[in-house]
Amino acid sequence: MALTLKARKRLSLLILVVGLPVYIVVCVTVVNWLWPDPQARPPLGAELAIYVGLGVLWAFPLKWVFKGVGQGE
């Protein structure tokens, strides 16, 4: 079942306003769970790679929702 453009716009707004902040909290919680001691943080490169990887990872399953949303009717 294909969603209409209007439905995809609403769904994308919901994802960005509600889903993305929840995903950010989950990612930070997971990284803090992996390194519980704030004094023993992972190396800067590893931490950057983790956050960049998680930052890109959320978009791939939702690419179909955002595709063409910025275009007009």
Secondary structure, DSSP 8 states (H G I E B T S, - for coil): ----HHHHHHHHHHIIIIIHHHHHHHHHHHHHHHS--GGG---HHHHHHHHHHHHHHTTTTTHHHHTTTTS--
